[in-house]
Structures are given as structure tokens and as C-alpha cells.
């Protein structure tokens, strides 16, 4: 195992940032993630879970956001045909993960969302 990371975030915090309309959503989430979340009744829970997944991924790599060279929108959460969440990496994130595998688990309720990432 190369690393493990876990993150928990308050759903209201993410909803407030998105609600400000200053580009947070587009800087953090990919168009695919935005399209997915916007179709949901409880969209902010899904946004928060995806945000937590991105943070957990950086923690599993042992990198902080500031010095990693990876942008949040280079880390994308996709769901497979069965609905299982998976990380899809773009750009610098993909380059840092060459030859490695990633497991993702996410969960959310009304108030909080969390994610755990294992890299091996």
C-alpha cells in the first residue's frame, strides 16, 4: 500500500461556496461531476462527497493541495455501471499515479460527507 487518506466535510460549507457564484464549482469540479450533481435532489451532498474524495486523494498521496501541482478539477469522481464511485485522473494527477491503483469509498448524509482513498 502506498497511502491512505480520509476527509470529512460539512455539506453546508460546500453549498455556501457554490452558492456564492464566484467560480468555486467550476474550479473544483469537472463538467461531468457538475452535470451529475445538478441532476440530483440532494446535489450539495454529492458535491461535498466529491470534494472530500479529492482531499482524501491528496492526503493518500502525502501531498497538500498547495504544493502538489494537482488541481482539484484534475481529480474526477465517476460512477461505474453499478453506481460504484471511482477516481479518474487527468493531467498532473494522472502523471503522479502512473502504475498505481486507487480505491475510493464515499458516504454522505444531510450534514456531512466523507471519503476514503487507498493507493496501492
VODOPA-224594 format. One record per residue (C-alpha): residue number from 1; residue in one letter; x, y, z. Coordinates in Angstrom, 2 decimals. Layout:
% residues N
  num  residu        x        y        z
  NUM       a        X        Y        Z
...
% end
This chain:
% residues 120
  num  residu        x        y        z
    1       x     0.00     0.00     0.00
    2       x     1.32     3.42    -0.96
    3       x    -1.05     5.61     1.05
    4       x    -4.44     6.13     2.63
    5       x    -6.37     9.36     3.05
    6       x    -9.69    10.27     4.64
    7       x   -11.58    13.55     4.59
    8       x   -14.86    14.75     6.06
    9       x   -16.60    17.96     5.07
   10       x   -19.74    19.83     6.11
   11       x   -22.31    19.84     3.31
   12       x   -23.44    23.38     4.18
   13       x   -19.88    24.69     3.75
   14       x   -19.68    23.38     0.19
   15       x   -23.23    24.58    -0.59
   16       x   -22.32    28.08     0.61
   17       x   -19.17    28.19    -1.55
   18       x   -21.10    27.05    -4.62
   19       x   -23.91    29.49    -3.82
   20       x   -21.58    32.48    -3.93
   21       x   -21.35    32.05    -7.69
   22       x   -17.71    33.13    -7.93
   23       x   -16.46    30.12    -9.90
   24       x   -15.74    27.75    -7.00
   25       x   -17.81    25.00    -8.58
   26       x   -16.01    25.25   -11.94
   27       x   -12.55    25.42   -10.34
   28       x   -13.10    22.37    -8.15
   29       x   -15.40    20.10   -10.15
   30       x   -15.25    18.81   -13.71
   31       x   -18.12    19.34   -16.17
   32       x   -19.05    15.65   -15.77
   33       x   -19.27    16.00   -11.97
   34       x   -21.30    19.20   -12.23
   35       x   -23.71    17.58   -14.67
   36       x   -24.10    14.54   -12.38
   37       x   -24.65    16.55    -9.18
   38       x   -27.01    19.11   -10.69
   39       x   -29.46    16.35   -11.65
   40       x   -29.83    15.19    -8.03
   41       x   -32.37    16.31    -5.44
   42       x   -29.66    16.48    -2.73
   43       x   -26.96    17.81    -5.03
   44       x   -24.89    19.51    -2.34
   45       x   -24.37    16.21    -0.52
   46       x   -22.89    14.77    -3.72
   47       x   -20.74    17.84    -4.34
   48       x   -19.46    17.59    -0.76
   49       x   -18.67    13.87    -1.11
   50       x   -16.72    14.58    -4.30
   51       x   -14.84    17.41    -2.60
   52       x   -13.96    15.05     0.26
   53       x   -12.75    12.45    -2.27
   54       x   -10.38    14.97    -3.85
   55       x    -8.99    15.97    -0.45
   56       x    -8.65    12.30     0.59
   57       x    -6.79    11.54    -2.64
   58       x    -4.24    14.30    -1.97
   59       x    -3.81    13.06     1.60
   60       x    -3.26     9.50     0.37
   61       x    -0.53    10.80    -1.93
   62       x     1.06    12.55     1.05
   63       x     0.68    15.93    -0.65
   64       x    -1.11    19.04     0.43
   65       x    -3.18    20.95    -2.09
   66       x    -0.86    23.96    -2.27
   67       x     2.36    22.22    -3.23
   68       x     1.05    19.20    -5.09
   69       x     0.87    20.68    -8.59
   70       x    -2.51    18.94    -8.88
   71       x    -5.70    20.94    -9.36
   72       x    -8.97    19.71    -7.89
   73       x   -10.56    19.56   -11.34
   74       x    -7.86    17.05   -12.40
   75       x    -9.39    14.59    -9.90
   76       x   -12.78    13.39   -11.10
   77       x   -15.27    11.09    -9.41
   78       x   -17.16     8.89   -11.84
   79       x   -19.65     6.14   -11.12
   80       x   -19.35     2.78   -12.86
   81       x   -22.37     0.96   -14.32
   82       x   -23.27    -0.40   -10.87
   83       x   -23.01     3.06    -9.26
   84       x   -19.66     2.44    -7.53
   85       x   -17.59     5.64    -7.32
   86       x   -14.16     5.62    -8.95
   87       x   -11.45     8.23    -9.35
   88       x   -10.49     9.25   -12.86
   89       x    -7.32    11.30   -13.02
   90       x    -6.41    13.98   -15.55
   91       x    -3.21    15.94   -16.25
   92       x    -0.73    16.17   -13.37
   93       x    -2.84    13.87   -11.19
   94       x    -2.66    11.12   -13.83
   95       x     1.09    11.61   -14.23
   96       x     1.71    11.19   -10.48
   97       x    -0.37     8.00   -10.42
   98       x     1.25     6.17   -13.34
   99       x     1.47     2.48   -12.44
  100       x    -0.58     2.82    -9.25
  101       x    -4.16     1.85    -8.44
  102       x    -6.76     3.77    -6.43
  103       x    -9.73     2.64    -4.34
  104       x   -12.42     5.13    -3.29
  105       x   -15.23     4.94    -0.77
  106       x   -17.65     7.85    -0.21
  107       x   -20.62     8.42     2.05
  108       x   -22.88    11.34     2.87
  109       x   -25.86    12.37     4.94
  110       x   -27.66    15.69     5.19
  111       x   -24.97    17.44     7.24
  112       x   -21.66    15.78     6.34
  113       x   -19.88    13.90     3.61
  114       x   -16.75    11.80     3.82
  115       x   -14.40     9.88     1.59
  116       x   -11.52     7.45     1.98
  117       x    -8.91     6.78    -0.70
  118       x    -6.39     3.94    -0.72
  119       x    -3.49     3.99    -3.17
  120       x    -1.57     0.78    -3.90
% end
